Every structure is written in structure tokens, then in C-alpha cells.
């Protein structure tokens, strides 16, 4: 799973304005033999959930705890 996170972090800035990023084999985030497991904070699924939060950070009413970041500004 670590490779999924590293690849996303390296490649995201290279996606064209109308481009799409697709990650395969997400099911391995739930498999312990791949370093995953349900709600494992090191899994790509949990990493992705954080990104989803940042997509919506513009609507946060708790700016001191959760605010817009570079990802919020660059993804839509």
C-alpha cells in the first residue's frame, strides 16, 4: 500500500487539468498480508478518505482544526 500513496503523491502534480488519477487494487487496503486492515491509518483507503475531507475543506466551519490546503486548491 505504501507504493500506492507514494505514487499518488509523486504523480498528482503531473496530471493535466482535465486528467483523472486511477489507483487499482484498492481492496488490498483491507488485507493484513499487504499491510492493510479495516481502518488501518497506513492504508491507501484511509489516506484517500483524508483527501476527500480536504476536497470539502472549503465548507469547514472549524478553520482552526480543518482548513483548505494545497490539495483543496488543486483538486476538484
Buried (B, 14 or more C-beta within 10 A) or exposed (E): BEEBBEEBEEEBEEEEEEEEEEEEEBEBBBBEEBBBBEEBEEBBBBBBEEEEEBEEBEEBEEEEEBEBEEBBEEEE
